[in-house]
């Protein structure tokens, strides 16, 4: 049995086919969309419409995967707490850093959103002023 790898069949004069290894070459695959100048979905580039990209973010020290380019205050809070703390005296604070915007760090307020990238970090705290 031949060793693992990529093989092609080569027929010899006797009519018998013998497996022969393919030569190993470094090459780049060119997509027809690249030839037309269209965006191509590759790691580190924005995704094409209909092909969401997953981002790995950190929320309160835990890695989470999201597919949105931006997250709202409410979405970040729901990623941090399950269930979300409620009550008349509950105050939730969301801070972020390493975002894909300027400023890249700051505080997120209710109703606002932040543009994210891989490894964007969120710190979410809930305090009860009783």
PEZIBEL-V245165 format. One record per pair of residues at least 12 apart in sequence whose ideal C-beta (glycine too) atoms are under 7 Angstrom apart, sorted by the first residue. I is the first residue (numbers start at 1). J is the second residue. D is the distance in Angstrom with one decimal. If there is no record, write none. Layout:
[[I:J:D] [I:J:D]]
This chain:
[[2:19:5.3] [5:21:5.8] [6:22:4.8] [7:19:4.4] [7:20:6.8] [7:21:6.0] [7:22:6.9] [8:20:6.0] [8:22:5.4] [52:67:4.0] [53:67:6.6] [54:67:5.4] [55:116:5.6] [55:117:6.5] [55:118:5.5] [56:118:5.4] [56:119:6.7] [57:116:5.9] [57:120:4.7] [57:122:6.7] [58:119:6.8] [58:121:4.5] [58:122:6.8] [59:76:6.7] [59:79:4.7] [59:80:5.1] [59:122:4.7] [59:124:6.5] [60:80:5.2] [60:123:6.5] [60:124:5.7] [64:79:5.4] [69:115:6.2] [69:116:6.8] [70:113:4.8] [70:114:6.3] [70:115:4.7] [70:116:6.4] [71:113:6.1] [71:114:6.1] [71:116:5.8] [72:113:4.4] [73:94:5.8] [73:108:4.9] [73:109:6.3] [73:110:5.1] [73:111:6.4] [73:112:5.6] [76:94:5.3] [76:108:6.5] [76:122:5.3] [76:124:6.2] [77:92:5.7] [77:94:6.6] [77:124:6.0] [80:124:3.7] [81:126:6.6] [85:126:4.4] [87:128:6.4] [89:128:5.4] [89:129:4.4] [89:130:5.5] [90:126:5.9] [90:128:5.4] [91:127:5.0] [91:129:6.3] [92:124:6.7] [92:126:4.9] [93:107:6.9] [93:125:5.0] [94:107:6.8] [94:108:4.1] [94:122:6.2] [94:124:5.1] [95:107:5.1] [95:123:4.8] [96:108:5.9] [96:114:5.5] [96:120:6.3] [96:121:6.6] [96:122:5.1] [97:121:5.1] [98:119:5.7] [98:120:5.1] [98:121:5.5] [99:114:5.1] [99:115:6.1] [99:116:6.1] [99:120:5.2] [100:115:4.6] [100:116:5.9] [100:117:3.9] [101:114:6.5] [101:115:4.3]]
